[in-house]
Amino acid sequence: MNLNTARSEKRAKEIGVRKAVGSANTQLAIQFLGESMMVVTLAFIVSLLIVILSLPAFNQLVNKHIALPFALPYFWLACIAFILLTGLVAGAYPALYLSSFKPITALKGISLKPKGGRLAGSPRKMLVVLQFTVSVTLIIGTIIVYRQVQHAKNRPIGYSRQQLLSSPIKSDEIIKHFAAFRNDLLNTGAVEEVTATDSPVTNTYVTNSGFTWKGKNPAVTDEFVTLRITHEFGKTVGWKIKDGRDFSREFATDSMGFVLNEAAVKYMGLKNPVVEMIQWGDNEKYKVIGVVEDLVTQSPYEPAKQTIFFLNYKRLNTVNIKIRPSVSASTALARIQSVFKKYDPENLFQYSFADQEYARKFSDEERIARLTTLFAVLAILISCLGLFGLASFVAEQRTKEIGIRKVLGASIAGLWMLLSREFILLILISCLIAGPLAWYFMNGWLEKYTYRTEISWWIFAVSVLGAVLVTLITVSFQAIRAALLNPVRSLRSE
């Protein structure tokens, strides 16, 4: 729309001649609409090719399998309807605007301005404001999504994921001979420590209730995340003891001991947790021997759940192995696999690294960040095209004004500022609209995360600055080009 109206000055005499020989406004409007339809049809063909070529990469980005339904009639009906709608919307205003030129005015070469004075350019300006409002909103949203992901990634998780490998236990032979199995792994020279648990460290899913302790509030539910472990769990994952001690083979009573995380201590309201006794159902009482820093074993966007760790060598599902840093992963895996084959020759050795499993917890948010980045880039590109069209239109309309100003001594920098000032104002209006919109939507998005980042003021400042810089770069080409024109050429028709 903006590019068509920008070309109006160059097509003025053509329109004047056509009107002088009898062309009606309706005929001219149909011609311009037809031109718009042709451009949109060609654009549709090109865009279809682009979609076909980029669809595999897009499917990989969104982790989906999307295919174009070429065989379905409604697909082509929708495409035709979209072409007609886009052609009409994009070409309606230029068609009406160009066909409204008076033939005498057009043939004389007098500067053509649509009826309505300043308000005549409002639709074009509103379009640019709308486009940049969407662009700035997406820019702000992209920054906030990335900050949320990084905020969760940088969160202390209470244990070390480096070189930590886990493998499901598929044979009871490993549980029955766990001590020998562990020793064989240590003797490979590639393993630093070994432990077993009833669920993966990065995804603890077992919960239990029925706990009673001194001073318990009757209104408080007593559901805890529970993790059955072996003695070397703390050494394997590198947890941090905040109070008391770790499990030890030197104390036989540790079989009836609990280690709590800080969230559990806070949840239970224990002032001096170590040596406290906790009743679990009808079983004997368990003694709290230690408190550890909270381990993030579930969602990194949620607070650490109250967790109880206790010894158990029967109900185990996962082997956790700490690989020596000095040994390469390929060498370590080969040696570890040989030990697994010794105790479980029938099943395939499967494994996963804790850092990779933990990274998967951010996949949805990272996918959103990549998509918003892609859409923001596309929105900015489209907005810049609209802005470029409007700048071309303004430069065409003010050619003679620029020539007069140059004759009177105006500098190129001054003319550049004159032509750019109006566009900067439009972009600032876009930013004023986009700011509250982005804050509203992104604040609502962040509310679904308990552990979340803050929406800082500098995000809006950077987005505004970026939008202004993009505007200046886009407009400067037309502004400087108009300022460098020879004033003799621009004033020749006066």
C-alpha positions as CSV (number, residue, x, y, z in Angstrom):
1,M,0.0,0.0,0.0
2,N,2.7,2.4,1.0
3,L,4.9,1.5,-2.0
4,N,2.1,2.0,-4.4
5,T,1.2,5.4,-3.1
6,A,4.8,6.4,-3.1
7,R,4.9,5.7,-6.8
8,S,1.9,8.0,-7.3
9,E,3.9,11.1,-8.4
10,K,5.6,9.0,-11.1
11,R,2.3,7.7,-12.4
12,A,0.5,11.0,-12.2
13,K,0.9,11.9,-15.9
14,E,-0.1,8.4,-17.0
15,I,-3.3,8.7,-15.0
16,G,-3.9,12.2,-16.3
17,V,-3.6,11.1,-19.9
18,R,-5.9,8.1,-19.3
19,K,-8.5,10.3,-17.7
20,A,-8.2,12.9,-20.6
21,V,-9.0,10.2,-23.2
22,G,-12.1,9.1,-21.3
23,S,-11.0,6.6,-18.6
24,A,-13.4,6.6,-15.6
25,N,-12.3,6.4,-12.0
26,T,-13.8,2.8,-11.8
27,Q,-11.7,1.6,-14.7
28,L,-8.5,3.0,-13.2
29,A,-9.4,1.6,-9.8
30,I,-9.9,-1.9,-11.4
31,Q,-6.6,-1.6,-13.1
32,F,-4.7,-0.8,-9.9
33,L,-6.6,-3.5,-8.0
34,G,-5.6,-5.9,-10.8
35,E,-2.0,-4.9,-10.5
36,S,-2.2,-5.5,-6.7
37,M,-3.8,-9.0,-7.3
38,M,-1.0,-9.9,-9.7
39,V,1.7,-8.9,-7.2
40,V,-0.1,-10.8,-4.4
41,T,-0.5,-13.9,-6.7
42,L,3.2,-13.8,-7.6
43,A,4.1,-13.4,-3.9
44,F,1.9,-16.4,-3.0
45,I,3.8,-18.6,-5.5
46,V,7.1,-17.5,-4.1
47,S,6.0,-17.9,-0.5
48,L,4.7,-21.4,-1.3
49,L,8.1,-22.3,-2.6
50,I,9.7,-20.8,0.5
51,V,7.4,-22.8,2.8
52,I,8.1,-26.0,1.0
53,L,11.8,-25.5,1.3
54,S,11.8,-24.3,5.0
55,L,9.1,-26.7,6.4
56,P,11.7,-29.4,7.4
57,A,13.7,-26.9,9.3
58,F,10.5,-25.4,10.9
59,N,9.3,-28.9,11.9
60,Q,12.6,-29.5,13.6
61,L,12.4,-26.2,15.4
62,V,8.9,-26.8,16.8
63,N,9.3,-30.5,17.2
64,K,6.2,-31.2,15.1
65,H,5.4,-32.9,11.8
66,I,3.5,-30.4,9.7
67,A,2.8,-31.0,6.0
68,L,1.0,-28.9,3.4
69,P,-2.3,-30.6,2.5
70,F,-2.1,-30.2,-1.3
71,A,-4.6,-32.9,-1.9
72,L,-7.4,-31.2,0.1
73,P,-9.7,-28.8,-1.8
74,Y,-10.2,-26.6,1.2
75,F,-6.5,-25.8,1.3
76,W,-6.6,-24.3,-2.2
77,L,-10.0,-22.6,-1.5
78,A,-8.4,-21.0,1.5
79,C,-5.3,-19.9,-0.5
80,I,-7.5,-18.3,-3.2
81,A,-9.6,-16.5,-0.6
82,F,-6.4,-15.3,1.1
83,I,-5.0,-14.0,-2.2
84,L,-8.2,-12.1,-3.0
85,L,-8.5,-10.7,0.5
86,T,-4.8,-9.6,0.6
87,G,-5.0,-8.1,-2.9
88,L,-8.1,-6.1,-2.0
89,V,-6.8,-4.9,1.3
90,A,-3.4,-4.0,-0.1
91,G,-4.7,-2.4,-3.3
92,A,-7.9,-0.7,-2.2
93,Y,-6.5,2.5,-0.8
94,P,-3.9,3.0,-3.6
95,A,-6.6,2.3,-6.2
96,L,-9.0,4.8,-4.8
97,Y,-6.2,7.3,-4.1
98,L,-4.6,7.1,-7.6
99,S,-7.9,7.1,-9.5
100,S,-8.9,10.3,-7.7
101,F,-6.2,12.5,-9.3
102,K,-7.6,15.4,-11.4
103,P,-6.4,15.2,-15.0
104,I,-5.5,18.9,-15.3
105,T,-3.5,18.8,-12.0
106,A,-1.8,15.6,-12.9
107,L,-0.8,16.8,-16.4
108,K,0.6,20.1,-15.1
109,G,2.9,18.3,-12.8
110,I,1.6,20.1,-9.7
111,S,2.4,18.3,-6.4
112,L,-0.4,15.8,-5.8
113,K,-1.8,15.5,-2.4
114,P,-5.0,13.6,-1.6
115,K,-8.1,15.2,-0.2
116,G,-8.2,15.7,3.5
117,G,-4.8,17.4,4.0
118,R,-2.8,16.0,6.9
119,L,-5.5,13.4,7.7
120,A,-5.1,11.9,4.2
121,G,-1.9,10.2,5.2
122,S,-3.3,8.8,8.4
123,P,-4.0,5.3,7.1
124,R,-0.4,4.8,6.0
125,K,0.9,6.2,9.2
126,M,-1.5,4.0,11.2
127,L,-0.3,1.0,9.3
128,V,3.4,1.7,10.1
129,V,2.5,2.3,13.8
130,L,0.6,-1.0,13.9
131,Q,3.4,-2.9,12.3
132,F,6.0,-1.5,14.6
133,T,3.8,-2.0,17.6
134,V,3.7,-5.8,16.8
135,S,7.4,-5.8,16.2
136,V,8.4,-4.0,19.4
137,T,6.0,-6.2,21.4
138,L,7.7,-9.3,19.9
139,I,11.1,-7.9,20.6
140,I,10.2,-7.3,24.3
141,G,8.6,-10.8,24.5
142,T,11.7,-12.5,23.1
143,I,14.0,-10.8,25.5
144,I,11.8,-11.7,28.5
145,V,11.5,-15.4,27.4
146,Y,15.2,-15.7,27.0
147,R,15.7,-14.0,30.4
148,Q,13.3,-16.5,32.0
149,V,15.1,-19.5,30.5
150,Q,18.5,-18.1,31.6
151,H,17.2,-17.3,35.0
152,A,16.1,-20.9,35.6
153,K,19.3,-22.3,34.0
154,N,21.5,-20.2,36.3
155,R,19.6,-21.4,39.4
156,P,21.6,-23.3,42.0
157,I,20.4,-26.9,41.8
158,G,22.3,-28.3,44.9
159,Y,24.2,-31.0,43.1
160,S,26.7,-31.5,40.3
161,R,25.4,-32.7,36.9
162,Q,28.8,-32.9,35.3
163,Q,30.0,-36.4,34.3
164,L,26.9,-37.8,36.0
165,L,25.3,-40.7,34.1
166,S,22.2,-42.7,34.9
167,S,21.1,-46.1,33.6
168,P,17.8,-48.0,34.4
169,I,18.1,-51.2,36.3
170,K,16.4,-54.0,34.2
171,S,17.7,-57.0,36.1
172,D,17.3,-58.1,39.8
173,E,20.8,-59.5,39.6
174,I,22.2,-55.9,39.8
175,I,20.2,-55.3,43.0
176,K,21.0,-58.6,44.5
177,H,24.8,-58.2,43.9
178,F,24.9,-54.4,44.1
179,A,28.1,-54.3,46.2
180,A,30.0,-56.5,43.7
181,F,28.5,-54.6,40.8
182,R,29.6,-51.3,42.3
183,N,33.2,-52.6,43.0
184,D,33.5,-53.8,39.4
185,L,32.5,-50.4,38.1
186,L,35.0,-48.7,40.4
187,N,37.7,-51.2,39.3
188,T,37.3,-50.1,35.6
189,G,39.3,-47.0,36.5
190,A,36.7,-44.8,34.6
191,V,34.2,-44.5,37.5
192,E,34.6,-42.2,40.5
193,E,31.6,-43.2,42.4
194,V,28.4,-45.3,42.1
195,T,25.0,-45.1,43.8
196,A,21.5,-46.4,43.1
197,T,18.1,-44.7,43.6
198,D,14.4,-45.5,43.1
199,S,14.0,-42.7,40.6
200,P,16.3,-40.5,38.4
201,V,18.0,-37.6,40.2
202,T,16.7,-35.2,37.5
203,N,13.1,-36.4,37.8
204,T,12.1,-37.6,41.3
205,Y,8.5,-38.8,41.0
206,V,7.9,-40.8,44.2
207,T,5.9,-39.2,46.9
208,N,4.8,-40.5,50.3
209,S,2.7,-39.4,53.2
210,G,1.9,-40.6,56.7
211,F,4.8,-38.7,58.4
212,T,4.4,-37.5,62.0
213,W,6.8,-35.3,63.9
214,K,6.9,-33.3,67.1
215,G,5.0,-30.0,66.9
216,K,3.3,-31.0,63.6
217,N,0.4,-28.7,62.7
218,P,-2.7,-30.9,62.2
219,A,-3.8,-28.7,59.3
220,V,-0.6,-29.3,57.3
221,T,-0.6,-32.1,54.8
222,D,2.4,-34.5,55.1
223,E,3.1,-35.4,51.5
224,F,6.9,-35.5,50.8
225,V,9.0,-36.4,47.8
226,T,10.9,-39.5,48.9
227,L,14.1,-40.8,47.4
228,R,15.5,-44.2,48.3
229,I,19.3,-44.2,47.9
230,T,22.4,-46.1,48.8
231,H,25.2,-44.9,51.0
232,E,27.3,-43.2,48.3
233,F,24.5,-41.0,46.9
234,G,25.8,-37.8,48.4
235,K,29.4,-38.4,47.1
236,T,28.1,-39.3,43.7
237,V,25.9,-36.3,43.1
238,G,28.0,-33.9,45.3
239,W,25.2,-32.6,47.5
240,K,26.0,-30.0,50.2
241,I,25.5,-30.8,53.9
242,K,24.1,-27.8,55.7
243,D,23.7,-29.4,59.1
244,G,24.5,-32.8,60.6
245,R,26.2,-35.4,58.5
246,D,25.9,-37.7,55.4
247,F,24.9,-41.4,55.5
248,S,27.9,-43.5,56.6
249,R,28.6,-47.3,56.6
250,E,30.2,-46.7,60.0
251,F,26.8,-46.2,61.6
252,A,24.5,-49.2,61.4
253,T,21.7,-47.0,62.8
254,D,21.7,-45.0,59.5
255,S,19.3,-47.6,58.1
256,M,16.7,-45.9,60.2
257,G,17.9,-42.4,59.5
258,F,16.6,-39.5,57.4
259,V,18.4,-36.8,55.6
260,L,16.1,-33.8,54.9
261,N,16.4,-31.0,52.4
262,E,16.1,-27.4,53.5
263,A,12.6,-27.2,52.1
264,A,11.5,-30.1,54.3
265,V,12.9,-28.5,57.4
266,K,11.1,-25.3,56.6
267,Y,7.9,-27.1,55.8
268,M,8.0,-29.1,59.0
269,G,8.9,-26.0,61.1
270,L,11.8,-27.8,62.8
271,K,14.1,-25.5,64.8
272,N,16.8,-28.0,65.4
273,P,16.2,-30.7,62.8
274,V,19.2,-32.9,63.5
275,V,18.4,-35.7,66.1
276,E,14.6,-35.0,65.6
277,M,12.5,-38.2,65.4
278,I,10.0,-38.7,62.6
279,Q,7.3,-41.4,62.7
280,W,6.4,-42.9,59.3
281,G,3.1,-44.7,59.5
282,D,3.2,-47.7,61.7
283,N,6.9,-48.2,61.2
284,E,9.6,-47.4,63.7
285,K,10.7,-43.8,64.2
286,Y,13.4,-42.4,61.9
287,K,16.1,-40.1,63.2
288,V,17.1,-37.1,61.3
289,I,20.9,-37.3,60.8
290,G,21.5,-34.4,58.4
291,V,20.1,-31.5,56.4
292,V,21.2,-30.8,52.8
293,E,20.9,-27.9,50.5
294,D,17.8,-28.1,48.3
295,L,18.2,-30.3,45.2
296,V,16.3,-29.2,42.1
297,T,15.1,-32.7,41.1
298,Q,11.9,-31.7,39.3
299,S,10.8,-28.5,37.4
300,P,13.5,-25.8,37.5
301,Y,10.7,-23.2,37.4
302,E,9.2,-24.4,40.7
303,P,10.4,-24.2,44.3
304,A,12.3,-27.3,45.5
305,K,9.8,-29.8,47.0
306,Q,10.1,-31.0,50.6
307,T,12.2,-34.1,50.2
308,I,13.3,-37.0,52.5
309,F,16.3,-39.2,51.6
310,F,16.7,-42.6,53.2
311,L,18.6,-45.8,52.7
312,N,17.1,-48.7,50.8
313,Y,18.9,-51.5,48.9
314,K,15.8,-53.3,47.6
315,R,13.5,-50.9,45.8
316,L,16.0,-49.5,43.4
317,N,15.3,-48.5,39.7
318,T,18.3,-46.4,38.6
319,V,22.1,-46.7,38.8
320,N,23.8,-43.3,39.0
321,I,27.5,-43.2,38.0
322,K,30.0,-40.4,38.4
323,I,32.6,-40.6,35.6
324,R,36.2,-39.5,36.3
325,P,36.9,-36.2,34.6
326,S,40.2,-37.5,33.3
327,V,38.5,-40.3,31.3
328,S,36.8,-39.6,28.0
329,A,33.1,-40.3,27.8
330,S,33.5,-42.9,25.0
331,T,36.1,-44.9,27.0
332,A,34.1,-44.7,30.2
333,L,30.9,-45.9,28.4
334,A,32.6,-48.9,26.9
335,R,34.0,-50.0,30.3
336,I,30.7,-49.4,32.1
337,Q,28.8,-51.3,29.4
338,S,31.0,-54.3,29.9
339,V,30.2,-54.4,33.6
340,F,26.4,-54.1,32.9
341,K,26.7,-57.0,30.4
342,K,28.3,-59.1,33.1
343,Y,25.3,-58.7,35.5
344,D,22.6,-58.2,32.9
345,P,23.5,-59.9,29.6
346,E,20.0,-60.1,28.3
347,N,19.1,-56.4,28.2
348,L,20.6,-53.6,26.1
349,F,22.7,-51.1,28.1
350,Q,20.9,-47.7,28.1
351,Y,22.1,-44.5,29.6
352,S,21.5,-40.8,29.8
353,F,23.6,-37.9,31.1
354,A,22.2,-35.8,33.9
355,D,23.1,-32.5,32.2
356,Q,21.3,-33.5,29.0
357,E,18.2,-34.7,30.9
358,Y,18.2,-31.4,32.9
359,A,18.6,-29.4,29.7
360,R,15.4,-31.1,28.3
361,K,13.4,-29.4,31.0
362,F,14.0,-26.1,29.2
363,S,13.0,-27.4,25.7
364,D,9.5,-25.9,25.6
365,E,10.6,-22.4,26.8
366,E,13.6,-22.5,24.4
367,R,11.4,-23.4,21.6
368,I,9.1,-20.5,22.4
369,A,12.1,-18.2,22.5
370,R,13.3,-19.4,19.1
371,L,9.8,-19.0,17.6
372,T,9.3,-15.5,19.0
373,T,12.8,-14.5,17.7
374,L,11.8,-15.8,14.3
375,F,8.5,-14.0,14.3
376,A,10.1,-10.8,15.6
377,V,12.7,-10.8,12.8
378,L,9.9,-11.3,10.2
379,A,7.8,-8.6,11.8
380,I,10.7,-6.2,11.8
381,L,11.4,-7.0,8.2
382,I,7.8,-6.4,7.1
383,S,7.6,-3.3,9.2
384,C,10.8,-1.9,7.6
385,L,9.3,-2.5,4.2
386,G,6.2,-0.5,5.1
387,L,8.4,2.2,6.6
388,F,10.5,2.2,3.5
389,G,7.4,2.7,1.4
390,L,6.2,5.6,3.5
391,A,9.6,7.2,3.5
392,S,9.6,6.9,-0.3
393,F,6.2,8.5,-0.5
394,V,7.2,11.4,1.8
395,A,10.4,11.9,-0.1
396,E,8.5,12.0,-3.5
397,Q,6.0,14.6,-2.1
398,R,8.6,16.9,-0.6
399,T,11.1,16.8,-3.4
400,K,10.6,20.5,-4.4
401,E,10.5,21.6,-0.8
402,I,13.9,19.9,-0.3
403,G,15.2,21.6,-3.4
404,I,14.2,25.0,-2.1
405,R,15.7,24.4,1.3
406,K,19.0,23.3,-0.3
407,V,19.0,26.5,-2.4
408,L,18.5,28.5,0.8
409,G,21.5,26.8,2.4
410,A,20.1,23.8,4.2
411,S,22.7,21.1,5.0
412,I,22.3,17.4,4.2
413,A,22.3,16.6,7.9
414,G,19.6,19.1,8.5
415,L,17.4,17.7,5.6
416,W,18.0,14.2,6.9
417,M,16.8,15.2,10.3
418,L,13.8,17.0,8.8
419,L,12.7,13.9,6.9
420,S,13.5,11.4,9.7
421,R,11.8,13.4,12.6
422,E,8.3,12.4,11.6
423,F,9.1,8.7,11.4
424,I,10.9,8.7,14.8
425,L,7.6,10.2,16.2
426,L,5.6,7.3,14.7
427,I,8.0,4.7,16.1
428,L,7.9,6.3,19.6
429,I,4.1,6.1,19.4
430,S,4.4,2.4,18.5
431,C,6.7,1.9,21.5
432,L,4.2,3.7,23.9
433,I,1.5,1.3,22.7
434,A,3.7,-1.8,22.6
435,G,5.2,-1.3,26.1
436,P,2.0,-1.8,28.1
437,L,0.8,-4.6,25.7
438,A,4.0,-6.5,26.1
439,W,4.1,-6.1,29.9
440,Y,0.5,-7.3,30.2
441,F,0.9,-10.4,28.1
442,M,4.4,-11.3,29.3
443,N,3.5,-10.7,33.0
444,G,0.6,-13.1,32.5
445,W,3.0,-15.7,30.9
446,L,5.5,-15.4,33.7
447,E,2.8,-15.9,36.4
448,K,2.6,-19.6,35.5
449,Y,6.2,-20.0,36.8
450,T,6.8,-19.8,40.5
451,Y,10.5,-19.3,40.0
452,R,10.6,-16.5,37.5
453,T,12.6,-13.5,36.4
454,E,11.5,-9.9,36.7
455,I,10.4,-7.6,33.9
456,S,13.1,-4.9,34.1
457,W,12.8,-1.4,32.7
458,W,15.9,-1.7,30.6
459,I,14.2,-4.4,28.4
460,F,11.8,-1.7,27.3
461,A,14.6,0.9,26.9
462,V,16.7,-1.5,24.7
463,S,13.6,-2.4,22.6
464,V,12.8,1.3,22.0
465,L,16.4,2.0,21.2
466,G,16.5,-0.9,18.8
467,A,13.3,0.2,17.1
468,V,14.6,3.7,16.7
469,L,17.9,2.5,15.2
470,V,16.1,0.2,12.7
471,T,13.9,3.2,11.8
472,L,16.8,5.5,11.2
473,I,18.7,2.9,9.1
474,T,15.5,2.3,7.0
475,V,14.6,5.9,6.6
476,S,18.1,7.2,6.1
477,F,18.4,5.7,2.7
478,Q,15.5,7.6,1.3
479,A,16.2,10.8,3.3
480,I,19.9,11.0,2.3
481,R,19.0,10.1,-1.3
482,A,16.4,13.0,-1.4
483,A,18.8,15.4,0.3
484,L,21.6,14.6,-2.2
485,L,19.4,15.4,-5.3
486,N,20.4,18.3,-7.5
487,P,17.9,21.1,-6.6
488,V,18.0,22.3,-10.2
489,R,16.3,19.0,-11.3
490,S,13.7,19.1,-8.5
491,L,12.8,22.8,-9.3
492,R,12.9,22.6,-13.1
493,S,9.1,22.3,-13.4
494,E,8.3,25.4,-11.2
